[in-house]
């Protein structure tokens, strides 16, 4: 649906109010943008509370972040470089949101990725959320830190900084920010209650298939998180974390991206003969140690 420039500016202001009222930013924090064409973007201004923006404050910039139209005292966010990196890497993305949602940002500060498969809705509509390495704000360090994740994720935690989400339109990008914070909040509370229980690998596959049926736009990392579901037993009751531990595969979301798990991550149950052989081998080793 076609939207006028004024309508786009109003939408940016409305998202700003929602982000501010949700407590996802404080003072003048946060920035977001919308792509109009490959060389035209609307960007939130720097030095302004996102909860109190008006359409005349929104900046129109080119593909290098330079103003395309005079905008009085208002200047585009200095972090627009981060947005440009997303647009350049993901042609499907038309809007980017950066904020500091408290719980998700706390995970980013603690160096804990949101990579536990605990909610069907999160698996279907968001996927996992990795952490990009720390970079100095307003420099090229943050855009460069995003590079390993942009082809597989629609939301990224920024180490010691906040979160970034993006989508095919501004509402989708904002909803992914909301979902990231809600996911972090649930994981935080679950750990306070004794620890999360992940959804089994076999069920993850069903949820990923549902995502495809729903036609959810964007990227999704679940096939990398649990590839064994696609090569092994659909009824596997092992969680992805248990699979990582069992097969010695390092959990991946923190600073290096998800690593593929071995194909036997969700194996069919071992036969009695296999188990007897393992027991016999272990018994032999123990007796050898005792007789030394």
N, C-alpha and C positions, 0 to 999 in steps of 0.2 A: 504494500500500500504506500502510495506517495505521501511524503510529509513535507510541509514547507520548512524553510530554515527556521522560522519563528517557532513552529511546533517542536522541532528538534531541540531548540534552545530551552523551551519550556520543559520538555521531558528531562533534559539534563538537570534542570533546577529541581524538578520533582524527585528525581533519584537522589539528588544531594540532600534534600530534606529527609527522605526516608533513611539514608545512611546516617545522617546526623542524629535523627530521633531514635534510631536503633542503637546508638552508642558505638557505632563502628568507627567513628572518628571523633577527635577532640579539637577544639579551637579551629585552626585553619588546615588541619591535616586532610589527606586524601586527594585524589584526582581521578577523573574519568573522561572518556572521549568517545566520539562517534565518527566513523569514516563515511564520507559522502561519496568520494571517488578516490582513485589512487593518489591524487595530489591535493585533496581537500579534506580537512578534519575540523570538527568542533571540539574544543578542549576547555575544561574548567580553568578559571583563572587562579594564579598564585596569590597567596596572601589574603584569601577570602574564606570565611567559614562556609562550608558546603551546605549548611542548613539555611543560609540566608542569601543565596545567590538570586539574582534576577536575570532575565534573558539578555539584557544589554551588557552583562558582564562576561558572557561566554565568548571565547576567542575563536576566530576562524584562521586556521594555519595551513601551510603547505606541507609537503612530504619531508621537509627538513625542520619543521617546527617554527618557520618564520611566519609572522602575521601576514595574512592576505588582505586584510581590511583594517583600517585604523579603528582602534577600540578604546579610545580615551585613555584613562590611566591603567586599564586592565592588561595584564600580560599573561601569556599561557603558562601553565605549570612547567617548571623546570624538569620535571620527571617525565615529560612527554616522550623522551628518548626511549623509555621503557615500553611505552605504548607502541611506538613505531616498530620496535623489534618484533612485537607480536603480529602487527599487521603485515609486515614484510615476510614473516615466516608462515603465516596462516591466512591464505586468501579467503577462507570461509568466515573469518572473524570480521565483524563490523562494529564492535564496541568493546571497550576495555574499562574495567573498574579496579581501582587500587584503593584499599582502605586498611584500617588497623583494628579489625574486630578483636575484642579483648582475649577471648579464649583461644581462638585460632592463632593469634599473634603470640600468646604465651607458649603454645606448642612450638612455634617458630623460634622463640627465644631459647626454649629448652632443647632445641635440636631434635624434636620428636615429630616425624611425619605422620600424616593422617592416612595410614595405609592398612588399617584393620577393617576387615569386611564384617561390619556389625549391623548394618541396616539395609534392607532391600532397596529403599528409595535412594539411598546414597550410592549404592552400586549401580542402579539403573540410570540415574540422572546426573550423577557427579563423577563417580569413579574415585580413585585415590587421589590424594593431594601430596605431592613430594615437597621437599625443601630445596630451594636454590641457594647456592653459596652466598655468603655475605658480600655486599658491595656498597660502596659509598653512594648515598642518594645523589641524584642529579648528575652522575657521571655515567660513562659507558660500562662501568663495572657491573651494574645490575642487569642491563640488557644482555651483556655477554653471559652472565650467570644463568639466564633463562634458556639459553640455546639447547641444552640437553633434554629439556622437558616439553618444548612447545609442540612437537609433533604427536605427543601421546596424551596430553592432559589439557583440561579446560580451566584448571585452577592450580595455583602454585603458591606455597608459602615462601616468603622472603626472609632468610635468616636474620633474626634480631631486628626485624623491620615491620612486617605486616603480611598482607596477602594480595594476590592479583588474580582476577577472574576475567573471562572473556567469552564472547558468544556471537551469534549471528545477529543480535540486536541488543539494545541497551538493557531491556528488561531481563533477557536471558543472562546477560553478564552479571546483572545485579542479583538475580535469583541464585546464581552459582556462588556469589559471595555470601548470601544468606545461608545457603546450604552448607558451605564450608564452616561457617561459625556454628551452625546447629550440630553438625557432625562432630566438631571439636568439643562442644559442650556435652554431648552425649557420652563421648569417649572419656572425658574428664570425670563426669559423675559416675560412670561405670567403674572406673578405676578407684574412685573413692569408696565404692561399695564392694570392692574385692577383686575387680578385674573383669574385662570384657570377655564374652563368649562369641567367637567368630562363627559366621555362617559356614557350614561345611563346603568343601570344594565342589562336590556334585551339585549342590544347590546354587552355587555361584554361576555355573554354566547356564542353568535355567534362567537366571535373572539377566544374564548377558543376552540370551536369546530374546527375552521379553523386550529388552532395550531396542534390539533390531526391529522387532515387530512394531514397536511404538514409533519408530522412525526418529528417535531422539537425535538432534543435530550435534555435531562436535566430535571430539576425539574420546577414546576410552582405553584405559590401560589394563582392563581386567584379564584379557587373554595373556598378557605378560605376567600378571600377578599369579595366575593359576593355570598355566598352559597344560598341566597334567589333566585337567578336566576335559581337554579337547583330544587327548591322546590315550586316556585311560578310562577308568570306571566312573560312569555318571552317578553312581550311588556312593561314591567315596565319602566317608564321614570325617576325614581328616581336614583340619583347617589349614589355610595357606601357611600360617605361622608354624604349625606343627610340622608341615611338610618341609619348610625351610630348615627347622631344627633336625628333623630326621635325616635329611639328605645332605646336611652340611652346607646349604646354600645361604649365603649372607643376605639378610634382609636388606632391601635395596633402596627404600624411598628417601633416605636422608639426604645424602649429598652426591650420589653417583648414579641415580636413576635405577629403575627396576631392572633386575637381572633375570633372564629366563630361567625357570626351574627345569630340572631334568624331566624327561618324558615319563619316568616312572614315579613322578611325584604323587600320583593318585593310583597306585598299583592295585591290581586285583589281589585278594587275599592269598597268602602263601599256602602251599599245600602242606599236609602233615609231614611228608617226606622232607621238604625243605626245612621245616622247623626242627625235625629230629636231627638233621645233619648239622644245623647250627648249634644245637644243644650238645651234640657229641664233640664238636670242635672246641667249644668253650670248656667242657669238662676235661678234655685232653690237656688244654693249656693250663688249667688250674692245677691238675695233678702234677704236671711238669714243674710248676713253680714250687709246689709243696715238697717235691723230692730233691730239690737243689740243696 
